[in-house]
Amino acid sequence: MTQPPFDREELATTLRAIRDQIDRVTGLLVATRDGLVLSSDTDGVAVESVAAMAAATVGLAAQFTSQANIGQPRTAVFEGESGYVCVFPVESSLLLVVFGEKGITHGLFNIAARQALSMIRHVVLNQRVQTVRANRRSYYSQPES
């Protein structure tokens, strides 16, 4: 099944809104499962490289959780000296990367990142619904031959 295209401008607007609304989130990136950037709101991040690494991370996480017999991965989180980065599968074709500031606790970052995930999932679902509705209107408005 072919996935409908995403409205990149709406994704960009959503990422900016999330970053404004959720404290201590310093950046966000939405990428395809094969590591291509769809939209980002980050500062000082090599978005193309991060998107590619996010795709690789999800693949490795799936292998890791399978071998550990704990089911499908829900997230991969990394803590560095200057903050956090995590990768979430949004749906089968999309990934969300969330960056958190230095000094945030792991628990607070987890809450903030999951808020961002929820907001992105809502936008993606709305875009899919709009695409289906447009396709249905288009199909029913075609003249019969």
Residue frames as a rotation matrix with the C-alpha (Angstrom) as fourth column:
MET 1
0.580 0.814 0.000 0.00
0.814 -0.580 0.000 0.00
0.000 0.000 -1.000 0.00
THR 2
-0.320 -0.668 0.672 1.38
0.644 -0.673 -0.363 3.40
0.695 0.317 0.646 -0.96
GLN 3
-0.174 0.192 -0.966 1.49
0.881 -0.407 -0.239 5.94
-0.439 -0.893 -0.098 1.85
PRO 4
0.735 0.444 0.512 -0.03
0.626 -0.735 -0.261 9.34
0.260 0.513 -0.818 1.03
PRO 5
-0.269 -0.854 0.445 2.34
0.517 -0.518 -0.682 12.31
0.813 0.047 0.581 0.98
PHE 6
0.099 0.227 -0.969 2.66
0.970 -0.237 0.044 14.38
-0.220 -0.944 -0.244 4.10
ASP 7
0.769 0.169 0.616 2.12
0.304 -0.945 -0.121 18.11
0.562 0.281 -0.778 4.28
ARG 8
-0.095 -0.938 -0.334 5.65
0.867 0.088 -0.491 19.17
0.490 -0.336 0.804 5.22
GLU 9
-0.527 -0.067 0.847 4.58
-0.111 -0.983 -0.146 22.71
0.842 -0.171 0.511 6.05
GLU 10
0.560 0.780 0.279 1.97
-0.457 0.010 0.890 21.46
0.691 -0.626 0.362 8.51
LEU 11
0.626 -0.429 -0.651 4.57
0.669 0.725 0.166 19.17
0.401 -0.539 0.740 10.07
ALA 12
-0.455 -0.849 0.269 7.00
0.599 -0.516 -0.612 22.10
0.658 -0.117 0.744 10.37
THR 13
-0.164 0.498 0.852 4.32
-0.478 -0.795 0.373 24.27
0.863 -0.346 0.368 11.97
THR 14
0.834 0.493 -0.245 3.50
-0.085 0.555 0.827 21.46
0.544 -0.669 0.506 14.41
LEU 15
0.213 -0.839 -0.501 7.16
0.848 0.413 -0.331 20.97
0.484 -0.354 0.800 15.33
ARG 16
-0.610 -0.405 0.681 7.52
0.112 -0.895 -0.432 24.69
0.784 -0.188 0.592 16.07
ALA 17
0.243 0.806 0.539 4.35
-0.592 -0.317 0.741 24.62
0.769 -0.499 0.400 18.18
ILE 18
0.776 -0.010 -0.631 5.54
0.377 0.810 0.450 21.58
0.506 -0.587 0.632 20.12
ARG 19
-0.229 -0.963 -0.141 8.88
0.789 -0.099 -0.607 23.18
0.571 -0.250 0.782 20.80
ASP 20
-0.530 0.108 0.841 7.12
-0.275 -0.960 -0.049 26.33
0.802 -0.257 0.538 22.04
GLN 21
0.415 0.875 0.251 4.62
-0.585 0.045 0.810 24.41
0.697 -0.483 0.530 24.21
ILE 22
0.895 -0.076 -0.440 6.76
0.303 0.828 0.472 21.72
0.329 -0.556 0.764 25.81
ASP 23
0.708 -0.644 0.289 9.43
-0.702 -0.597 0.389 22.89
-0.078 -0.478 -0.875 28.21
ARG 24
0.130 -0.855 0.503 12.92
-0.587 0.342 0.734 21.51
-0.799 -0.391 -0.457 27.91
VAL 25
0.487 -0.024 0.873 12.48
0.671 0.651 -0.356 20.07
-0.560 0.759 0.332 24.41
THR 26
-0.023 -0.635 -0.772 15.25
-0.122 -0.764 0.633 21.69
-0.992 0.109 -0.060 22.37
GLY 27
-0.529 -0.136 -0.838 14.52
-0.822 -0.164 0.545 20.22
-0.211 0.977 -0.026 18.97
LEU 28
0.194 0.634 0.749 12.43
-0.153 0.773 -0.615 17.80
-0.969 0.004 0.247 16.94
LEU 29
-0.620 -0.371 -0.691 12.81
-0.748 0.014 0.664 15.97
-0.237 0.929 -0.286 13.67
VAL 30
0.457 0.736 0.499 10.37
-0.359 0.666 -0.653 13.84
-0.814 0.119 0.569 11.66
ALA 31
-0.507 -0.696 -0.508 11.95
-0.810 0.182 0.558 11.32
-0.296 0.694 -0.656 9.30
THR 32
0.502 0.577 -0.644 10.92
-0.760 0.650 -0.009 8.39
0.414 0.494 0.765 7.16
ARG 33
0.855 -0.132 0.501 11.78
-0.212 0.793 0.571 4.86
-0.473 -0.595 0.650 8.24
ASP 34
0.649 -0.665 0.368 14.49
0.751 0.486 -0.446 4.81
0.118 0.566 0.816 5.60
GLY 35
0.002 -0.761 -0.649 16.19
0.868 -0.321 0.379 7.86
-0.497 -0.564 0.660 7.12
LEU 36
-0.492 -0.119 0.862 15.02
0.669 -0.685 0.287 10.80
0.557 0.718 0.417 5.01
VAL 37
-0.836 0.147 -0.528 14.14
0.317 -0.657 -0.684 14.09
-0.447 -0.739 0.503 6.70
LEU 38
-0.089 0.871 0.483 10.53
0.937 -0.092 0.338 15.20
0.339 0.483 -0.807 6.27
SER 39
0.548 0.260 0.795 10.65
0.018 -0.954 0.300 18.15
0.836 -0.150 -0.527 8.64
SER 40
-0.072 -0.586 -0.807 12.75
0.924 0.265 -0.274 19.48
0.375 -0.766 0.522 11.49
ASP 41
0.733 0.131 0.668 12.92
-0.131 -0.936 0.327 22.22
0.668 -0.327 -0.669 14.07
THR 42
0.658 -0.625 -0.421 16.43
0.742 0.439 0.507 22.00
-0.132 -0.645 0.752 15.47
ASP 43
0.860 -0.509 0.019 19.45
-0.503 -0.854 -0.131 24.16
0.083 0.103 -0.991 16.08
GLY 44
0.033 -0.994 0.105 22.98
-0.997 -0.025 0.078 23.01
-0.075 -0.107 -0.991 15.36
VAL 45
0.087 0.077 0.993 22.00
-0.226 0.973 -0.056 19.46
-0.970 -0.219 0.102 14.40
ALA 46
-0.791 -0.340 -0.509 23.09
-0.583 0.169 0.794 17.65
-0.184 0.925 -0.332 11.24
VAL 47
0.022 0.963 0.268 19.50
-0.797 0.179 -0.577 16.66
-0.603 -0.201 0.772 10.42
GLU 48
0.451 0.134 -0.882 20.29
-0.779 0.542 -0.316 14.38
0.436 0.830 0.349 7.47
SER 49
-0.545 -0.738 -0.398 22.79
-0.374 0.638 -0.673 12.38
0.751 -0.218 -0.623 9.53
VAL 50
-0.765 0.316 0.562 20.49
-0.554 0.123 -0.823 12.25
-0.329 -0.941 0.081 12.54
ALA 51
0.307 0.927 -0.215 17.59
-0.912 0.222 -0.345 11.03
-0.272 0.302 0.914 10.39
ALA 52
0.214 -0.317 -0.924 19.75
-0.564 0.732 -0.382 8.26
0.797 0.603 -0.022 8.93
MET 53
-0.826 -0.563 -0.031 20.99
-0.272 0.445 -0.853 7.27
0.494 -0.696 -0.521 12.39
ALA 54
-0.375 0.784 0.494 17.42
-0.831 -0.048 -0.555 7.31
-0.411 -0.618 0.670 13.72
ALA 55
0.537 0.555 -0.635 16.42
-0.801 0.572 -0.177 4.77
0.265 0.604 0.752 11.08
ALA 56
-0.178 -0.697 -0.694 19.41
-0.251 0.714 -0.653 2.60
0.951 0.058 -0.303 11.96
THR 57
-0.827 -0.115 0.550 18.61
-0.550 -0.035 -0.835 2.97
0.115 -0.993 -0.034 15.68
VAL 58
0.132 0.962 0.237 15.06
-0.948 0.193 -0.252 1.72
-0.288 -0.192 0.938 15.21
GLY 59
0.508 -0.014 -0.862 16.34
-0.514 0.797 -0.316 -1.29
0.691 0.604 0.397 13.27
LEU 60
-0.558 -0.789 -0.258 18.90
-0.167 0.411 -0.896 -2.10
0.813 -0.457 -0.361 15.96
ALA 61
-0.615 0.403 0.678 16.34
-0.779 -0.178 -0.601 -1.56
-0.121 -0.898 0.423 18.72
ALA 62
0.484 0.832 -0.273 14.00
-0.867 0.498 -0.018 -4.06
0.121 0.245 0.962 17.03
GLN 63
0.196 -0.510 -0.837 16.78
-0.149 0.829 -0.540 -6.66
0.969 0.231 0.087 16.94
PHE 64
-0.775 -0.555 0.302 17.80
-0.323 -0.063 -0.944 -5.89
0.543 -0.830 -0.130 20.52
THR 65
-0.324 0.726 0.607 14.28
-0.918 -0.085 -0.388 -6.14
-0.230 -0.683 0.693 21.99
SER 66
0.587 0.486 -0.648 13.61
-0.669 0.741 -0.051 -9.29
0.456 0.463 0.760 19.99
GLN 67
-0.122 -0.742 -0.659 16.74
-0.015 0.666 -0.746 -10.98
0.992 -0.081 -0.093 21.32
ALA 68
-0.908 -0.181 0.377 15.90
-0.343 -0.195 -0.919 -9.79
0.240 -0.964 0.115 24.83
ASN 69
-0.604 0.742 -0.291 12.39
0.616 0.666 0.421 -11.21
0.506 0.075 -0.859 24.34
ILE 70
-0.637 0.376 -0.673 10.63
0.447 -0.531 -0.720 -7.99
-0.628 -0.759 0.171 25.41
GLY 71
0.365 0.889 0.275 8.53
0.725 -0.086 -0.683 -7.30
-0.584 0.449 -0.676 22.30
GLN 72
0.327 -0.162 0.931 8.57
0.796 -0.484 -0.363 -4.44
0.510 0.860 -0.029 19.82
PRO 73
-0.646 -0.618 -0.448 10.58
0.761 -0.572 -0.306 -1.36
-0.067 -0.539 0.840 20.77
ARG 74
0.541 0.835 -0.098 8.65
0.835 -0.548 -0.058 1.76
-0.102 -0.050 -0.994 21.75
THR 75
0.952 -0.292 0.095 11.59
-0.278 -0.950 -0.144 4.13
0.132 0.111 -0.985 21.97
ALA 76
0.307 -0.927 -0.215 15.36
0.885 0.361 -0.293 4.37
0.350 -0.100 0.931 21.97
VAL 77
0.986 0.049 0.160 16.81
-0.023 -0.906 0.422 6.97
0.165 -0.420 -0.892 24.36
PHE 78
0.134 -0.987 -0.090 20.36
0.817 0.161 -0.554 8.24
0.561 0.001 0.828 24.59
GLU 79
0.960 0.072 -0.270 21.74
0.232 -0.745 0.625 10.49
-0.156 -0.663 -0.732 27.31
GLY 80
0.221 -0.912 0.347 24.79
0.690 -0.106 -0.716 12.59
0.690 0.397 0.605 26.55
GLU 81
-0.550 -0.542 -0.635 26.76
0.833 -0.416 -0.365 15.16
-0.066 -0.730 0.680 28.49
SER 82
-0.988 0.103 -0.112 24.65
-0.116 -0.987 0.114 17.96
-0.098 0.126 0.987 26.98
GLY 83
-0.254 0.967 -0.025 21.19
-0.917 -0.248 -0.312 16.42
-0.308 -0.057 0.950 27.01
TYR 84
-0.260 0.328 0.908 19.00
0.033 0.943 -0.331 13.67
-0.965 -0.056 -0.256 25.63
VAL 85
-0.477 0.299 -0.826 17.91
-0.878 -0.140 0.457 12.38
0.021 0.944 0.329 22.26
CYS 86
-0.431 0.372 0.822 15.25
-0.077 0.893 -0.444 9.76
-0.899 -0.255 -0.356 21.67
VAL 87
-0.824 0.181 -0.537 13.72
-0.537 0.058 0.842 8.08
0.183 0.982 0.050 18.66
PHE 88
-0.323 0.811 0.488 10.08
-0.267 0.417 -0.869 7.01
-0.908 -0.411 0.082 18.49
PRO 89
-0.887 0.284 0.364 8.33
0.450 0.354 0.820 5.09
0.104 0.891 -0.442 15.75
VAL 90
-0.701 0.695 -0.163 5.31
-0.612 -0.703 -0.363 7.31
-0.366 -0.154 0.918 15.00
GLU 91
0.621 0.769 0.153 3.75
-0.534 0.557 -0.636 4.76
-0.574 0.313 0.756 12.68
SER 92
0.652 -0.348 0.674 5.00
0.471 0.882 0.000 2.21
-0.595 0.317 0.739 10.18
SER 93
0.482 -0.435 0.761 6.55
0.798 -0.141 -0.586 4.81
0.362 0.889 0.279 7.87
LEU 94
0.455 -0.222 0.862 7.61
-0.121 -0.975 -0.187 7.63
0.882 -0.019 -0.471 10.23
LEU 95
-0.010 -0.526 -0.850 10.03
0.937 0.291 -0.192 8.34
0.349 -0.799 0.490 13.05
LEU 96
0.826 0.173 0.536 10.15
-0.019 -0.943 0.333 11.18
0.563 -0.285 -0.775 15.54
VAL 97
-0.153 -0.898 -0.414 13.44
0.809 0.127 -0.575 12.33
0.568 -0.422 0.706 17.05
VAL 98
0.860 0.432 0.271 13.18
0.159 -0.733 0.662 14.48
0.484 -0.526 -0.699 20.18
PHE 99
-0.265 -0.964 0.006 16.07
0.471 -0.134 -0.872 16.41
0.841 -0.228 0.490 21.73
GLY 100
0.805 0.531 -0.264 16.06
0.463 -0.285 0.839 17.44
0.370 -0.798 -0.476 25.39
GLU 101
0.506 -0.597 0.622 18.13
-0.439 -0.800 -0.410 20.01
0.742 -0.066 -0.667 27.22
LYS 102
-0.441 -0.773 -0.457 20.94
0.215 0.403 -0.890 19.39
0.871 -0.490 -0.011 29.64
GLY 103
-0.923 -0.031 0.384 19.85
-0.349 -0.358 -0.866 19.10
0.165 -0.933 0.320 33.25
ILE 104
0.121 0.992 -0.021 16.42
-0.933 0.121 0.338 17.59
0.338 -0.021 0.941 32.66
THR 105
-0.346 -0.187 0.919 15.80
-0.615 0.785 -0.072 14.35
-0.708 -0.590 -0.387 34.49
HIS 106
-0.998 -0.041 -0.051 15.21
-0.066 0.691 0.720 11.18
0.006 0.722 -0.692 32.52
GLY 107
-0.471 0.882 -0.031 11.62
0.771 0.395 -0.500 11.00
-0.429 -0.259 -0.866 33.81
LEU 108
0.129 0.508 -0.852 10.75
0.011 -0.859 -0.511 14.57
-0.992 0.056 -0.116 32.82
PHE 109
-0.620 -0.389 -0.681 12.36
-0.664 -0.201 0.720 14.11
-0.417 0.899 -0.134 29.43
ASN 110
-0.927 0.309 0.212 10.32
0.362 0.885 0.293 10.94
-0.098 0.348 -0.932 28.91
ILE 111
-0.052 0.956 -0.288 7.10
0.664 -0.183 -0.725 12.82
-0.746 -0.229 -0.625 29.69
ALA 112
0.035 0.010 -0.999 8.01
-0.417 -0.908 -0.024 15.75
-0.908 0.418 -0.027 27.40
ALA 113
-0.843 -0.433 -0.320 9.06
-0.469 0.299 0.831 13.45
-0.264 0.850 -0.455 24.56
ARG 114
-0.738 0.626 0.251 5.85
0.644 0.765 -0.015 11.41
-0.202 0.150 -0.968 24.80
GLN 115
0.144 0.742 -0.655 3.79
0.248 -0.667 -0.702 14.62
-0.958 -0.061 -0.280 24.72
ALA 116
-0.308 -0.351 -0.884 5.59
-0.726 -0.515 0.457 15.53
-0.616 0.782 -0.096 21.49
LEU 117
-0.992 -0.063 0.105 4.93
0.005 0.835 0.550 12.03
-0.123 0.546 -0.829 20.11
SER 118
-0.305 0.952 0.025 1.22
0.713 0.246 -0.656 12.31
-0.631 -0.182 -0.754 20.91
MET 119
0.201 0.368 -0.908 0.97
-0.202 -0.891 -0.406 15.67
-0.959 0.265 -0.105 19.16
ILE 120
-0.621 -0.491 -0.611 2.78
-0.702 0.001 0.713 14.39
-0.349 0.871 -0.345 16.04
ARG 121
-0.891 0.336 0.304 0.60
0.387 0.913 0.126 11.28
-0.236 0.230 -0.944 15.88
HIS 122
0.022 0.943 -0.332 -2.50
0.452 -0.306 -0.838 13.49
-0.892 -0.132 -0.433 16.01
VAL 123
0.054 -0.071 -0.996 -1.28
-0.647 -0.762 0.019 15.63
-0.761 0.643 -0.087 13.08
VAL 124
-0.876 -0.430 -0.218 -0.26
-0.448 0.559 0.697 12.60
-0.177 0.709 -0.683 11.00
LEU 125
-0.620 0.725 0.300 -3.64
0.620 0.687 -0.379 10.94
-0.481 -0.049 -0.875 11.61
ASN 126
0.242 0.723 -0.647 -5.45
0.086 -0.680 -0.728 14.13
-0.966 0.121 -0.227 10.58
GLN 127
-0.310 -0.421 -0.852 -3.37
-0.803 -0.364 0.472 14.34
-0.509 0.830 -0.225 7.41
ARG 128
-0.987 -0.033 0.160 -4.22
0.039 0.903 0.429 10.73
-0.158 0.429 -0.889 6.56
VAL 129
-0.224 0.975 0.012 -7.94
0.637 0.155 -0.755 11.34
-0.738 -0.162 -0.655 7.16
GLN 130
0.206 0.265 -0.942 -7.87
-0.375 -0.868 -0.326 14.44
-0.904 0.420 -0.079 4.94
THR 131
-0.698 -0.531 -0.480 -6.12
-0.653 0.200 0.730 12.48
-0.292 0.823 -0.487 2.18
VAL 132
-0.836 0.448 0.316 -8.70
0.468 0.883 -0.014 9.68
-0.285 0.136 -0.949 2.33
ARG 133
0.089 0.921 -0.380 -11.56
0.424 -0.380 -0.822 12.19
-0.901 -0.088 -0.425 2.25
ALA 134
-0.037 -0.174 -0.984 -10.05
-0.690 -0.708 0.151 14.03
-0.723 0.685 -0.094 -0.72
ASN 135
-0.935 -0.332 -0.123 -9.54
-0.323 0.657 0.681 10.74
-0.146 0.676 -0.722 -2.58
ARG 136
-0.536 0.811 0.234 -13.12
0.666 0.576 -0.474 9.70
-0.519 -0.099 -0.849 -1.86
ARG 137
0.259 0.624 -0.738 -14.50
-0.025 -0.759 -0.651 13.04
-0.966 0.187 -0.181 -3.09
SER 138
-0.384 -0.512 -0.769 -12.34
-0.784 -0.258 0.564 12.78
-0.487 0.819 -0.302 -6.19
TYR 139
-0.970 0.011 0.243 -13.50
0.099 0.932 0.350 9.23
-0.223 0.363 -0.905 -6.89
TYR 140
-0.255 0.964 0.078 -17.20
0.754 0.249 -0.608 10.02
-0.606 -0.096 -0.790 -6.51
SER 141
0.262 0.349 -0.900 -17.01
-0.183 -0.898 -0.401 13.22
-0.948 0.269 -0.172 -8.55
GLN 142
-0.811 -0.573 -0.121 -15.60
-0.252 0.155 0.955 11.45
-0.528 0.805 -0.270 -11.62
PRO 143
0.041 0.847 -0.530 -18.04
-0.971 -0.092 -0.222 11.17
-0.237 0.523 0.819 -14.52
GLU 144
0.191 0.110 0.975 -19.20
-0.075 0.992 -0.098 7.68
-0.979 -0.054 0.198 -15.41
SER 145
-0.670 -0.495 -0.553 -17.98
-0.578 -0.120 0.807 6.32
-0.466 0.860 -0.206 -18.72
